[in-house]
Amino acid sequence: MEEITCLEGPVIRVNGELVLFIPLSAGGDELVEYSRGISEVQGEFLRINIPDWLADVLRIEEGDLVCVHNSDGTFHIGPRNPRRVY
């Protein structure tokens, strides 16, 4: 049975880009394999850049909490508290 890693963290803006930093020591090391191609290890963190188009689809902004997990053998990211669409 696959072990699922699920973490939460805030989205921040770095040099105009939305970014999520996941501490490797808090479980980010378990997500490296699943997030290849969209992430990079920077020091003690897994850095995930969130392109504007994806932020629009997920309806996330700077300061929002997002959840990341590796269920079904793939990397998932989504808002902790999704915004309503009116």
N, C-alpha and C positions, 0 to 999 in steps of 0.2 A: 504494500500500500504506500502510495506517494505521500511524503510529508509536505504540507502546505505551509508556506511562510506568508504571513499577512502583516503589513506594517502601514502606519499612517505618518504623514508629515505635511508640513506647509509648503506651498508653492511660493517661491521667491523670484524676484526679477534680478538678473545679473547681466549687465551690458545689454539691456533691452530684450533679453530672452527670458522666458519662463523656465525655471529650473527646479528640480526636486533633488535634494541631497539626502541620501539614505546612509546612515552610519553602517559600515561593514560589520562592526561589532554587535549591532542590534539586529542583525539578520540580513543586512544588505549583501553579505557574502553569499548567502543562499540564493539571491536573485541575479547574481552576475551572469550565470549560465543562461538564464531565461531571457535576459534583456540585452543580449549581444546585438550590436548593430544600432541600438538606440541609446546606449549608455557608455560610460567610461569610468574607470576607477581613478579617482583623484585623491591621493593620500589615503585617509581613513574613511572615505566616502565613495558611494556609488552615485555618480552624477547622471541624471536623466534630464535631457533637454526636452521641453514640451513645445513642439512647433505651434505657431498661431492657429493653424487650421485644426489641429487636434484640440487645442484649448477651446476653440469655438464649438466643436462637436461635443466635447465633454462639459461645456459651459463652466469652465474653471478660470479663475483669475488669480492674480497675485494675492497671497494671504489665505487662499482657500486651503482647507485640509483635503488631501487625497489619500486614497487607499491603494496600495499596490500588493499584488499577490501572484502566486505561481500555480494556481489551480489548473487542472487539465493539462499540465506540462507546458503551459505558455504563460507569458507575462501579461498581466492585466493592470490597468490603471483606471481609476474613476474617482469622482468627487465623493467626499464623505457625506455631504449634505447637498444633493443635487438641487440646482435652481429650477424653479418652475418655469415653464414656457407659457406665455400668455398669448 
